Amino acid sequence: MAMAAAQFYDLEGCGVLITGGGSGIGAALVEGFARQGAKVAFIDIAEVESRALVDRLTPEVAHVPYFLKADLRNVSDTALTVDRAAEALGSLSVLINNAARDDRQPLEEVTGESWDENQAVNLRHMFFVAQAAVPHMRRSGGGSIINFSSIAFMMNMGDIPAYATAKAGIIGLTKSLAGRLGPDNIRVNAVLPGMVVTERQKKLWIDDATIAAMIEKQCLKQVLVAEDLVGPCLYLASGCSARMTAQTMIIDGGVF
Ligand SMILES: NC(=O)c1ccc[n+]([C@@H]2O[C@H](COP(=O)([O-])OP(=O)(O)OC[C@H]3O[C@@H](n4cnc5c(N)ncnc54)[C@H](O)[C@@H]3O)[C@@H](O)[C@H]2O)c1
């Protein structure tokens, strides 16, 4: 696995909460932060994948990642889960809002319910997890929140109206939270991945032709994998980016 070569010493022993850490990019982040010596907790709805990840990392890292099962669509449950995570970690300094579900839906099939459900799974929880995390971060003297958006919302993709709306909304949320939380020394930035080839993407949406078409658009001609998002998130979490907030960081191999 291509892991970040750099060591971020300030992340050692640091409390990190990752949503959607059970698979895909989130799992790479759980592993990447745990390998830095960070104390990692992650929330996911997928129990089997999440437990398998913890089992795999248990013999290999100083602090075994702590898995909390929860459905992030449930706002009150989510706040309690964040409190439990912070308690398990001892302190909380980094939040990575990563969980999402990129359902495709043709325009004609979108209903009021499906629209709300899409915002609940892709956007709403990012605010409420942050809201619950902030008091813990204040107690730590500050922190870093990293919200996962996507370049997808800038690509005029017609079959993801609700997802694209949520991913664009995350930029607005990032900037508003950055403004509100800057005085508390809590930084808030967004990451916009390009096409990252994960198991779910391969199973549901992309094939060799889609990948080739995206690589054609990229400056760099390599496929992006989940581990490629680890380094940028370590940087945004660490003091190396201490004066960086309200920004969007595109990691797409150079499409935009
Ligand atoms: N893979 C890509 O190409 C790509 C591109 C751009 C942006 N992104 C963004 O990166 C992030 C991670 O994407 P990924 O491809 O790794 O996704 P993924 O679907 O592989 O993983 C998402 C994780 O979130 C969890 N999750 C989903 N709904 C949940 C809920 N209601 N409660 C708790 N957990 C829930 C899933 O179980 C899963 O483990 C997302 O925000 C996604 O929008 C991904």
The ligand as an ORCA input file, in Angstrom:
! r2SCAN-3c Opt
* xyz 0 1
  N     -14.376      7.665     -4.481
  C     -14.381      8.775     -5.190
  O     -14.106      8.757     -6.388
  C     -14.711     10.103     -4.577
  C     -14.597     11.228     -5.384
  C     -14.890     12.474     -4.856
  C     -15.291     12.598     -3.537
  N     -15.386     11.484     -2.758
  C     -15.814     11.681     -1.383
  O     -14.891     11.061     -0.510
  C     -15.584     10.545      0.622
  C     -15.325      9.053      0.764
  O     -15.743      8.422     -0.426
  P     -15.546      6.861     -0.664
  O     -15.490      6.691     -2.137
  O     -14.475      6.341      0.178
  O     -16.982      6.326     -0.177
  P     -17.389      4.837      0.336
  O     -18.817      4.706     -0.064
  O     -16.409      3.846     -0.165
  O     -17.273      4.983      1.905
  C     -18.164      5.784      2.623
  C     -18.285      5.236      4.019
  O     -19.334      5.959      4.691
  C     -20.165      5.042      5.361
  N     -21.533      5.552      5.482
  C     -22.416      5.761      4.475
  N     -23.591      6.160      4.970
  C     -23.466      6.208      6.323
  C     -24.358      6.530      7.391
  N     -25.634      6.873      7.166
  N     -23.900      6.457      8.664
  C     -22.612      6.082      8.912
  N     -21.735      5.757      7.946
  C     -22.150      5.822      6.655
  C     -20.140      3.798      4.497
  O     -20.526      2.637      5.227
  C     -18.685      3.756      4.036
  O     -17.864      3.024      4.903
  C     -17.047     10.880      0.410
  O     -17.358     12.088      1.062
  C     -17.150     11.043     -1.088
  O     -18.227     11.869     -1.469
  C     -15.115     10.241     -3.246
*
